[in-house]
């Protein structure tokens, strides 16, 4: 992984709050420590969102350039990690939007939502997955299709799913990062999970090809 910024000065220990205070005073060693603590997490998030190493590197650099440039405007109403994740998610989403028309294909999530008839009964439901052998190749195949399916999620759903289920943040943390209400986070997460479950079930039964 490339280091996006290199400065002289020894790394300093301390809480995030103390590092923010030091950086606001111009202590570049505090920035080095923030970079050390969050670089891998930011790259992992950006890579999960963009599915592209080059875009993730760009988002990483943009994130920490913004952190350094805007630290004095950080009012500390949220944690440093939440603020950094918000910047990183926005940077990654900008990369996604900039290339969507060129190469990235997403799938309408509505096509995979449960449908009900007038009496309230679900229609055209795919039955639950049948038992199959605990085969390593099957697991690998499904894992690969799951990764492709996450990539196929529309960005607003993909972001919530990754932050919540892959980064294991709480609904409240995701809401703060994306500036959404907690109910909105829950709704997007629920729809993303339904999409992935339905898409994998269709693939399992041979009615869904790889994207």
Secondary structure, DSSP 8 states (H G I E B T S, - for coil): ---S----S----S-HHHHHHHHHTT-HHHHHHHHHHHHHHHHHHHHHHH--HHHHHHHHHHHHHHHHHHGGG---SS-HHHHHHHHHHHHHHHHHHHHHTTT-----GGGGS-EE-TTS-EES-----------HHHHHHHHHHHHHHHHHS-HHHHHHHIIIIIS---HHHHHHHHT--HHHHHHHHHHHHHHHHHHHHHHHTTS----
